[in-house]
Amino acid sequence: MASSKEYLEYILGQLSELDDITYRAMMGEYIIYYKGRIAGGIYDNRFLVKPIKAAVALLPDAPFEKPYEGAKEMLLIENIDDREFIAKLFSAMYDELPVPKKKSKKK
């Protein structure tokens, strides 16, 4: 089941306190970027984030779920209505998020 555009818009609204949130559609789902780094995504209308130390610390009881078959588990954000907490979570996660790799230019 693909995620709905309405769910994406709701999550983007919840992230609106943060600067530089972007997303990219990928096979009916959405990857969420924070300041150019992948922080999580929306999969089957579930908001999942990378299970890095800061996220696990702030979401100690969050279930681990796979975004799709064969993928690594991510943390499910169950309380998507708490905009202030989500902003705090993303801010805490930023320094641990992997820096995107430079794409090599083919000649």
C-alpha positions as CSV (number, residue, x, y, z in Angstrom):
1,M,0.0,0.0,0.0
2,A,1.4,3.4,-1.0
3,S,1.4,6.3,1.4
4,S,-1.2,9.0,0.8
5,K,-0.4,12.6,-0.2
6,E,-2.6,13.7,2.7
7,Y,-0.5,11.8,5.3
8,L,2.6,13.3,3.8
9,E,1.2,16.8,4.0
10,Y,0.2,16.2,7.7
11,I,3.7,15.0,8.6
12,L,5.3,18.0,6.7
13,G,3.0,20.2,8.8
14,Q,4.2,18.6,12.0
15,L,7.8,19.2,10.8
16,S,7.1,22.9,9.9
17,E,8.9,24.3,13.0
18,L,12.2,23.0,11.5
19,D,14.1,24.7,8.7
20,D,15.2,22.8,5.7
21,I,12.8,19.8,5.7
22,T,12.5,18.3,2.2
23,Y,11.2,15.0,0.8
24,R,11.5,12.8,-2.2
25,A,8.9,10.5,-3.6
26,M,10.2,7.0,-4.0
27,M,7.9,4.2,-5.3
28,G,4.8,5.4,-3.6
29,E,6.5,6.3,-0.4
30,Y,8.4,9.4,0.8
31,I,12.0,9.8,2.1
32,I,12.3,12.7,4.6
33,Y,15.4,14.8,4.6
34,Y,16.5,17.2,7.4
35,K,19.2,19.7,6.3
36,G,20.1,17.5,3.4
37,R,20.4,14.3,5.4
38,I,18.0,11.3,5.4
39,A,16.2,11.3,8.7
40,G,13.4,8.9,8.0
41,G,10.5,8.4,5.8
42,I,6.8,7.7,5.3
43,Y,6.0,4.1,4.5
44,D,2.4,2.7,4.3
45,N,1.2,5.8,6.1
46,R,3.7,5.2,9.0
47,F,6.3,7.8,10.0
48,L,9.6,6.0,10.6
49,V,13.0,7.4,11.5
50,K,16.5,6.0,11.5
51,P,17.3,4.1,14.7
52,I,20.3,6.1,15.7
53,K,21.3,6.6,19.3
54,A,19.6,10.0,19.7
55,A,16.3,8.6,18.3
56,V,16.4,5.5,20.5
57,A,17.1,7.6,23.6
58,L,14.1,9.9,22.9
59,L,11.9,7.0,21.8
60,P,12.8,4.2,24.2
61,D,9.5,2.4,23.8
62,A,9.0,2.9,20.1
63,P,8.5,-0.3,18.1
64,F,11.0,-1.2,15.4
65,E,9.4,-1.8,12.1
66,K,10.6,-2.5,8.6
67,P,9.6,0.2,6.0
68,Y,9.3,-2.6,3.4
69,E,10.3,-6.2,2.9
70,G,14.0,-6.7,3.1
71,A,14.8,-3.3,4.6
72,K,16.5,-2.5,7.9
73,E,14.2,-1.8,10.8
74,M,13.4,1.8,11.7
75,L,11.7,3.4,14.7
76,L,8.0,4.1,14.4
77,I,6.8,7.5,15.7
78,E,3.5,6.7,17.2
79,N,2.6,10.1,18.5
80,I,2.6,12.1,15.3
81,D,0.5,14.8,16.8
82,D,3.2,16.1,19.1
83,R,4.8,18.7,16.8
84,E,7.2,20.0,19.6
85,F,8.5,16.6,20.3
86,I,9.1,15.7,16.7
87,A,11.1,19.0,16.2
88,K,13.1,18.1,19.3
89,L,13.7,14.6,18.0
90,F,14.9,15.7,14.6
91,S,17.2,18.4,16.1
92,A,18.7,15.7,18.4
93,M,19.2,13.3,15.5
94,Y,20.9,15.7,13.1
95,D,24.5,15.3,14.2
96,E,24.3,11.5,14.0
97,L,22.6,11.4,10.6
98,P,25.0,10.2,7.8
99,V,26.3,12.9,5.5
100,P,25.3,12.2,1.9
101,K,28.0,10.7,-0.3
102,K,29.2,12.8,-3.1
103,K,28.1,11.4,-6.4
104,S,30.9,10.9,-8.8
105,K,30.5,12.4,-12.2
106,K,30.8,10.0,-15.1
107,K,32.5,11.2,-18.2
